[in-house]
């Protein structure tokens, strides 16, 4: 395995300049403090326990990655795990969560994501389907079709794209893009999001979410 993959995000040049540390509670954006988003950051970065309230407070959308588990108590948060962490095809699940009163969503990206290496894994995935009785051509077609949906080129950029896609669909939800280090399980804020907050611009002006396509 490439030694880069064993480094924390602060040591990896692919991420170190693109993520902002949350080393102190004051580093948490003010609008996230005293919210379920701030509570998740506190649990990961400051070992602050989260108190369950008996009703859902948060939705965490993240990757299927097995090397980390969001620190959340029972009866507190919905979790959706999808390859690459994107909610394409799961918008209905998000609508259901919102119907339960949840108004805070965390999109949680991570380093060393397998979805950046789908082309390398495609033969093995094709063989899995063939072993399950699929025709070889049909198996290749299926893998190729879904690779276009779930494969990503860059973890930070993918998080950015999904954030802005969902912002246009759900106008009255606080969506927080966060990035977790596989090695430390600490959370970081993408610098592109800090730039976005500093601009204070409404990228949804003039957008009608009903006119946007929800991909199947």
ABEGO torsion letter per residue (X at the ends): XBAAAABBAAABAAAAAABBBBABAAABBAAABGBAAAAAAAAAAAGBBBBBAGBBABBBBBBABAABBBBBBBGABBBBBBBGGBABGAAAAAAAAAAAGBABBBBBBBBGBAAAAAAAAAAAAAAAAAAAGBBAAAAAAAAAAAAAAABBABAAAAAAAAAAAAAAABAABBBBBBBBBAAAGBBBBBAAAAAAAAAGBBAABGBBAAABBBBX
